[in-house]
Amino acid sequence: MTSCMTVFVAETSPDVVALSAKDAAYFHNRAGVEFVDLRPAEMIAETTGIIPGARNISLADIEAGRMPPAFDDRSIHVITTCLAGPTAARAADLFAKMGFARVSYIDGGTRAWLEAGMPTHR
């Protein structure tokens, strides 16, 4: 039986790139790159914390087009994350469909980020 999470990843646009945590770290704190964590703030605090500098934007807000002004610029590189990766793949697909130039998600999510030795804020 196929899980919803597997379907999210399998159905992403070919324009969406899965990044390892170490590859995502290469882009961290670079101009023109925005990290987005999709989880509710309570879940972020209770689990892994958030990647420093990442914006907390819900999947519902992305679907509705409710995003901070920085996302008016479709030339930015958007890197999405969640706890383990599948919801981030779905959000990355939404960003790609909205016309963002470069869209990626962290394969394995923020858990993989931590496992790779990168910091988070709680």
C-alpha positions as CSV (number, residue, x, y, z in Angstrom):
1,M,0.0,0.0,0.0
2,T,1.3,3.5,-0.9
3,S,1.4,6.1,1.8
4,C,0.3,9.7,1.3
5,M,3.9,10.7,2.0
6,T,5.2,8.6,-0.9
7,V,2.6,10.1,-3.2
8,F,3.6,13.7,-2.3
9,V,7.2,13.0,-3.2
10,A,6.4,10.9,-6.3
11,E,4.1,13.6,-7.7
12,T,6.4,16.6,-7.5
13,S,7.2,18.6,-10.6
14,P,10.4,17.7,-12.5
15,D,11.5,21.3,-11.7
16,V,11.7,20.4,-8.0
17,V,15.0,19.2,-6.7
18,A,15.4,17.0,-3.6
19,L,18.5,18.2,-1.6
20,S,20.4,16.3,1.0
21,A,20.8,18.2,4.2
22,K,24.4,18.8,3.5
23,D,23.6,20.1,0.0
24,A,20.9,22.4,1.5
25,A,23.4,23.7,4.1
26,Y,25.5,25.0,1.2
27,F,22.7,27.4,0.3
28,H,22.0,28.4,3.9
29,N,22.4,32.2,4.6
30,R,23.0,32.9,0.9
31,A,21.5,35.9,-0.8
32,G,18.4,35.0,-2.9
33,V,17.6,31.8,-0.9
34,E,14.7,31.4,1.4
35,F,14.2,28.4,3.7
36,V,10.6,27.6,4.6
37,D,9.4,25.3,7.4
38,L,5.8,24.3,7.0
39,R,5.1,22.9,10.4
40,P,3.0,24.5,13.1
41,A,5.1,26.5,15.5
42,E,4.2,24.2,18.4
43,M,5.4,21.1,16.5
44,I,8.7,22.9,15.6
45,A,9.3,23.7,19.3
46,E,8.4,20.2,20.4
47,T,10.5,18.3,17.9
48,T,13.6,19.5,16.0
49,G,13.5,23.3,16.3
50,I,13.7,25.5,13.2
51,I,16.6,26.0,10.8
52,P,18.1,29.4,11.6
53,G,16.7,32.1,9.3
54,A,13.9,29.8,8.0
55,R,10.5,31.3,7.6
56,N,7.5,29.5,9.2
57,I,4.8,29.4,6.6
58,S,2.0,26.9,6.6
59,L,1.1,24.7,3.7
60,A,-2.4,26.3,3.8
61,D,-0.9,29.8,3.5
62,I,1.2,28.8,0.6
63,E,-1.8,27.2,-1.2
64,A,-3.8,30.4,-0.6
65,G,-0.9,32.6,-1.8
66,R,-0.5,34.3,1.6
67,M,3.3,34.8,1.9
68,P,5.7,37.5,3.1
69,P,6.7,40.2,0.6
70,A,10.1,38.5,0.0
71,F,8.1,35.9,-2.0
72,D,6.9,38.5,-4.5
73,D,10.3,37.9,-6.2
74,R,9.9,34.7,-8.1
75,S,13.6,34.6,-8.9
76,I,14.5,33.5,-5.4
77,H,15.6,29.9,-4.6
78,V,13.0,28.4,-2.2
79,I,14.1,25.5,-0.1
80,T,11.2,23.8,1.9
81,T,11.4,21.6,4.9
82,C,9.1,19.8,7.4
83,L,9.9,17.1,10.0
84,A,10.8,14.3,7.6
85,G,10.5,15.6,4.0
86,P,7.2,14.6,2.3
87,T,5.2,17.6,3.1
88,A,8.1,19.8,2.1
89,A,8.1,18.0,-1.3
90,R,4.4,18.9,-1.7
91,A,5.1,22.6,-0.8
92,A,8.1,22.7,-3.1
93,D,5.8,21.5,-5.9
94,L,3.4,24.3,-5.1
95,F,6.2,26.9,-5.3
96,A,7.3,25.5,-8.6
97,K,3.7,25.8,-10.0
98,M,3.6,29.4,-8.8
99,G,6.6,30.1,-11.1
100,F,9.5,30.3,-8.7
101,A,12.8,30.0,-10.6
102,R,14.5,27.4,-8.3
103,V,12.7,25.2,-5.9
104,S,14.1,22.4,-3.6
105,Y,13.1,20.5,-0.5
106,I,15.3,18.9,2.1
107,D,15.1,15.1,1.6
108,G,14.6,13.8,5.2
109,G,13.4,17.2,6.4
110,T,14.7,19.0,9.5
111,R,15.5,15.6,11.1
112,A,18.1,15.0,8.4
113,W,19.4,18.5,8.9
114,L,20.0,17.8,12.5
115,E,21.5,14.3,11.8
116,A,23.9,16.0,9.4
117,G,25.2,18.2,12.3
118,M,23.5,21.4,11.3
119,P,22.0,23.7,14.0
120,T,18.4,24.6,14.7
121,H,16.7,27.2,17.0
122,R,14.1,26.2,19.5
